[in-house]
Amino acid sequence: MMNLIMLLAVVVAAGAVLSVQAAINGRLGETVGVLRSSLLTFVVGAVVTGLLILFFEPAHAMSLLDVPKWQLGGALFGVVYMMVMVGAVPRVGTAVATVAVIVGQLGMGMLIDNFGWLGNPPIELSGSRVLAMGLLALALLFMYRSTTRQA
């Protein structure tokens, strides 16, 4: 149980770091441009990840060249996310952009779970999941409306 609590704490912290990243990159994107800001993020990320692989990654049975090619497509989604957030944060704020991303993540996550897409085990769509999605969408609406009233 303690391991699960620690995992959830780390995942929540990662979410917090994503909001900080969005705020920083939004400001950087306004200064140097969306594409340059995204490039910096990916270059630094590639260097740090390369070092982590070099010193800490255990050997695996397959390499990136051996996996099914559709699995490599996930990397492209990171580029889309980065560019959208860099452009959106200066316009709607970090909180609204972050909640909008979470609404999209939750909606797609529920579809992936329900249908078992991408090799994941199916998890049936329940009333509580639909209610959670509706409440989060409502929260996004309230947050956006409060942001536009102040502008």
ZIBELZI-V207464 format. One record per helix or strand. SS is the DSSP state (h for helix, s for strand). FROM is the first residue (numbers start at 1). LEN is the number of residues. If there is no record, write none. Layout:
SS | FROM | LEN
SS | FROM | LEN
This chain:
h | 2 | 31
h | 34 | 23
h | 69 | 24
h | 94 | 22
h | 117 | 3
h | 127 | 24
